[in-house]
């Protein structure tokens, strides 16, 4: 589709993970594609959780609430930028909300990705997109530019990247130069691959045979994960 669209003389903006942009670049090279009108953006990537884990979690919610999910997000800003919540709306009018990293799906996100994500080829200087985008972690309340609903970091590598940033509507978005050292230090996944847990193979086997809940409760780190989640809930109650 991208090849067809570019051959029609149209401009294409492709947004994806580093490996997706890398694949597109290889495809363009092998097909001798004119990339003049192709612009690319990749994300600072932790390594995407396997879609099968999310599908299992969604199916479990639908069974519990006896209704189909009509809207689902893992980035709901219930109290602001962090913590991000899972929010699921059901056809029967009910709603599920829980901090993402206090759920079994949040645990799977930390644990369960493709094995290739443990040795990603698109980190640091090997990002091949024109612009890399992520959360501006490290920017705290009280610091210049902080916004309680979140701040993004955009790292431009090419002239095309600079073109894209120049096109951003300054009446709708506040654009300022960022502290690159703060951005990189607090976004280690810009340069690093995710770590392969020692229990990955066991989790993978348990998940495929018995599902997400079973894989989580069998995982040696899950008990500590749940204990930390309980502490976070207590802290929120005291804040209320």
C-alpha positions in Angstrom: 0.0 0.0 0.0 2.9 2.4 0.8 4.6 1.6 -2.5 1.3 2.2 -4.4 0.7 5.5 -2.6 4.2 6.8 -3.1 4.1 5.8 -6.8 0.9 7.9 -7.1 3.0 10.9 -6.0 1.4 11.2 -2.6 3.2 11.9 0.7 3.2 9.1 3.3 3.8 9.4 7.1 4.6 6.0 8.6 4.5 5.6 12.4 5.5 2.4 14.1 8.1 0.7 16.2 11.8 0.7 15.3 11.7 -2.7 13.8 8.6 -1.8 11.7 10.4 1.3 10.3 13.5 -0.8 9.8 11.5 -3.3 7.8 9.9 -0.6 5.7 13.3 0.9 4.9 14.6 -2.5 3.8 11.5 -3.0 1.7 12.0 0.4 0.1 15.6 -0.4 -0.6 14.9 -3.8 -2.2 12.2 -2.3 -4.4 14.3 0.8 -5.3 11.5 2.9 -3.9 11.8 6.7 -4.2 11.7 7.8 -0.5 11.5 11.5 -1.2 7.9 11.7 0.0 8.2 9.1 2.7 8.4 10.3 6.3 8.9 8.0 9.3 8.4 8.2 13.0 9.3 5.4 15.5 8.5 5.1 19.2 10.9 4.6 22.2 10.0 0.9 22.6 10.0 -1.3 25.6 9.3 -4.3 23.4 5.6 -4.9 22.7 3.8 -7.4 24.8 2.5 -10.3 22.7 -1.0 -9.6 21.4 -2.2 -13.1 22.6 -1.7 -11.9 26.3 -4.0 -8.9 25.7 -6.6 -11.1 24.0 -6.6 -13.5 26.9 -7.0 -10.6 29.4 -9.8 -9.1 27.4 -11.6 -12.4 27.2 -11.3 -12.9 30.9 -12.9 -9.4 31.6 -15.7 -10.2 29.2 -16.4 -13.5 31.0 -16.3 -11.7 34.4 -18.6 -8.9 33.4 -20.8 -11.1 31.2 -20.7 -8.5 28.4 -18.6 -7.6 25.3 -16.1 -4.8 25.6 -17.0 -1.8 23.4 -14.0 0.4 24.3 -10.6 -0.5 25.7 -7.4 1.5 26.5 -4.3 0.8 28.5 -3.4 4.6 28.6 -6.4 6.1 30.4 -5.3 9.2 32.3 -7.7 8.9 35.3 -5.4 11.0 37.6 -3.0 12.4 35.0 0.2 11.2 33.2 0.9 8.5 35.7 -0.1 6.0 36.7 -1.8 5.0 33.4 -5.0 3.0 33.8 -6.6 0.2 31.9 -10.2 1.2 31.2 -12.7 -1.1 29.6 -16.3 -0.2 28.8 -18.8 -2.9 28.3 -22.0 -3.2 26.2 -24.0 -3.6 29.4 -22.9 -0.2 30.6 -20.4 -1.5 33.2 -16.8 -0.2 33.4 -13.5 -1.6 34.6 -10.7 0.6 35.7 -7.4 -0.4 37.2 -3.8 1.0 37.2 -2.1 -0.9 34.3 0.9 -2.0 36.3 -1.2 -3.4 39.0 -2.9 -6.0 36.7 -1.9 -9.3 35.3 -1.7 -7.6 31.9 0.8 -5.1 33.3 2.9 -8.0 34.6 2.7 -9.6 31.1 3.9 -6.3 29.6 7.0 -6.4 31.7 7.6 -10.1 31.1 6.2 -11.4 27.8 7.4 -10.1 24.4 8.9 -11.6 21.3 12.3 -13.1 21.9 13.8 -10.8 19.3 13.0 -7.8 21.6 15.8 -9.0 23.9 18.4 -8.1 21.2 16.7 -5.3 19.3 18.7 -3.9 16.3 17.1 -0.5 16.4 18.4 1.2 19.5 20.5 4.3 20.2 22.2 5.5 17.0 20.5 2.6 15.1 17.0 4.2 15.2 16.4 4.6 11.4 13.3 6.8 11.6 13.3 10.6 10.9 11.8 11.3 14.3 11.7 9.2 17.5 8.9 9.9 19.9 8.3 8.9 23.6 7.3 10.1 27.0 9.6 12.8 28.5 10.3 10.8 31.6 12.4 12.6 34.1 10.4 15.8 33.8 8.9 16.3 37.3 6.3 18.5 38.8 7.7 22.0 39.4 10.2 21.7 36.5 9.8 24.0 33.5 7.5 22.6 30.8 5.9 20.0 33.1 2.2 19.1 32.4 0.2 16.9 34.7 -1.3 15.1 31.7 2.0 14.3 30.1 4.8 15.6 28.0 6.3 14.0 24.9 9.9 14.0 23.8 10.6 14.1 20.0 14.1 13.4 18.8 14.8 14.4 15.2 17.6 12.6 13.3 17.2 13.9 9.8 16.2 17.0 7.8 12.9 15.3 7.1 12.5 15.1 10.9 13.2 18.8 11.2 10.5 19.4 8.5 8.0 17.4 10.5 8.7 19.3 13.7 8.4 22.6 11.9 4.9 21.6 10.7 3.5 21.2 14.2 0.8 23.7 15.0 2.3 26.0 17.7 -1.1 27.3 18.5 -2.2 23.8 19.6 1.0 22.5 21.0 3.8 24.0 23.1 7.1 23.1 21.5 10.4 23.8 23.2 13.9 22.5 23.1 14.5 19.6 25.5 17.4 18.6 27.6 18.7 15.6 25.6 20.7 14.2 28.6 17.6 14.2 30.8 15.5 12.6 28.1 17.9 9.8 27.3 18.9 9.0 30.9 15.3 8.7 31.9 14.3 6.8 28.7 16.8 3.9 28.9 14.8 1.9 26.3 15.9 4.4 23.7 19.3 2.7 23.9 18.7 -0.6 25.6 16.8 -3.8 24.8 14.5 -5.3 27.3 16.0 -8.0 29.6 15.1 -11.6 29.1 13.6 -12.9 32.4 15.1 -16.2 33.6 11.5 -17.5 33.9 10.5 -16.5 30.4 10.3 -20.0 28.9 8.2 -21.3 31.9 5.8 -18.3 31.6 5.5 -18.9 27.9 4.7 -22.6 28.4 2.2 -21.9 31.2 0.5 -19.2 29.2 0.1 -21.3 26.1 -1.2 -24.3 28.0 -3.3 -22.6 30.7 -3.7 -18.9 30.0 -2.6 -15.6 31.4 -3.9 -15.9 35.0 -2.2 -19.3 35.5 1.1 -18.1 34.0 1.1 -15.1 36.3 0.4 -17.0 39.6 3.0 -19.6 38.6 5.7 -16.9 37.9 8.2 -16.5 40.7 8.2 -12.7 40.5 4.5 -12.3 40.5 4.0 -12.5 44.3 6.4 -9.5 44.8 4.7 -7.7 42.0 1.3 -8.1 43.6 2.6 -7.0 47.0 4.0 -3.8 45.4 0.6 -3.2 43.7 -1.1 -3.5 47.1 1.2 -0.9 48.6 0.4 1.5 45.8 -3.3 1.0 46.4 -2.9 1.8 50.1 -1.0 5.0 49.3 -3.7 6.1 47.0 -6.4 5.5 49.7 -4.4 7.7 52.2 -4.1 10.4 49.5 -7.9 10.4 49.2 
